[in-house]
Amino acid sequence: MSFGLLIVKIIWMVIIALRRINVIKIRTENSTALSHVVIYGDSICFDYITPFNLFYLPWLSYVLVIILIVLGGVIALWGVKEFREAKTTVNPLKPESSSSLVNSGIYQYTRNPMYLGLLLALLSSVAYTQQPLGLVSALGFVLYMNRFQIEPEEKMLTTLFGDEFVEYTNRVKRWF
């Protein structure tokens, strides 16, 4: 199975699951036929635009995957460690329960080390498959996280910590 086909099947299964619990509404008379068209259409496009083995160098992909996963894990766990030491929440869904502004350790270099760690893990899958179109998903992740997670967190942290947080955002970049 090609990487493109696998991704589309996963996306389609998520859409079907969300549709079943009424989170999204898709009005089609024959969703099974639509799913086959989407799955096979994507597979054909991904495989013909950039064949799986066009840039495939196994030794390079293994080295990059290991480096990106280890680096991403270290960065993300370092961020969690700093939050634990400051005795503040790690829960991204409740930034209002933050008890202190963490700006030491890894937070001197990036404001979002946990999200940066996830991005590096995502990039490791691109390195493994060496599928250039996988960079689109990494860009989508960054755009989504900026808009729907990081910006709301930053508004809440500005409310909680005021000028101290604004000065921190001026000094430290959001990602790297």
N, C-alpha and C positions, 0 to 999 in steps of 0.2 A: 504494500500500500504506500502511495506517495505521501510525503509530508503535507502537501496541500490538501489532499483528500482527507487525511486524518484531521487536520484543523477544521475543515468545513463540516465534517461529521460531528465533531465535538460542539461546534457552534450551533449546528442544527439541533442536536440533542438538548442543548441549553434552551434554545428557543421553544422547542416542544414542551420541555418541563415548565418553563415560565408561562406558556400558553395554558397548560393544564391547571395551573394554580391561579389562573386569571390575573397574572401580573401584566401580561401583554395580550392584545387581541389581534389575531390575524384572521381575516375573513377570506377563505378560499374554499371552493367546493371540493377540491381534490388536493389536500396538502401532501399526500404521499407522492403524487406525481411531481409536485413542486419540489419536494425534498430531493428526489432523484435528479431532477434537472439541475438544481443548485449544486449538489454534491459532485456529479459527474462533470458539469460545466467548469467548476472550479478546478477539478483535477486536471482536466484537459488544458485549461489556461495556464496553471502553474507549471505543469510538466512541459508544455511546449514553449512557453516564454523563457523559463530558466530551468532546463532539465536538472534533475537531482544531482547528476554527476558532472555537471559542467565545470565547476570549480572545486571538485572534491579532492582534498588532500588529507587522507586519514590522520597522519601524524600531527598535522597542524590543528585539525579540528579537536583531537583529543587533548592536546596541550592547552589550547585556548579554552576549552570547556572546563578543564580542571582549574585553570587560573581564574576564570570568571566566577565559577561557583564558589571557590574558596574565598576569593576577594569579596564577593557579594555577601557571603555568610559572615565573614569577619566584620565587615562594615555594619551590617544590620545588627548583629549580636552586640557589637560595641555600643551602638545606639541604645539598645535595650538595657545594657549594663549601666550606662550613664543615667538613664531614667530611673532605674532601680536604686542606684546610689543616692539620687536626689529625692527619692521617695515620692515620685509623682507618677501619674497614670501613663501607661503605655497604650491604652485603648484609643485608637484614632477616631472612634465614634463618639467619644466624650471629651473633647478638648477643654470644655468648660470646667472639668474637674481637675485641671492641672493645678498643682500646688506651688510649683516653682518653675522658673525659666532656666532650662538647661543650656548652657553655652560653653561647657568645658569638654575635654576629650575630643571625640570625633565631631562634636557640634561646633568646634572652632573652624571646621573646614566645609561642612555641609549642614544645612538646616534640616535635611530629611534623609538621614543615613539608612533608615529602614526601607524607605521607598527606593533609594539608590541601590541597596542590596537586591531588592526584587528586580530592578531594571537590569542589573548585571546578570542575575540568574536567567532572565528572559533573553538577554543577549547571548548567553551560553548556548541556548537552543539554536540561535541563528548561526553561531560558530560551528555547532555540531552538524547541522544540516547543510551549512554553507549555501543557504538559500537566500539570496539578496532581498527578495521580497519580504522576508521575515523582519527586516528592519522597519517595515511599515507598521507591524504590530508593536514594535518597541516605541516608535514615534506616537502611535495611538495611545499606548500606555502612559507616556509622559504627558501628552495633551489631556487625557482623561484625568489623571491624578492631579495635574495643576488646576484644572477647572472645578472638579467635583470633590476633591479631598483637601488639597493643600490650601487653596484660596479660602474656603470656609474656616479651616483651622487657623489660618493666619489672622482672619478677622476676629475670631474669638480670642486669640492670644494677644492681639492689639488691645482689645477691650480689657482683658485681665491684667496685662503687664504694661500697657501704655508706652511711654517714651523709651523704656528699657528695651522692649521688643522691637520698636521701630529702629532704634540704633543698632540692634543686633542684625536686623534684616539688611541694613545698609552696609554692614561689615562682612557678613557671611552670605555666600550665594545659596540659592534655593537647592540646587542639585549638586554641583561641583564647580 
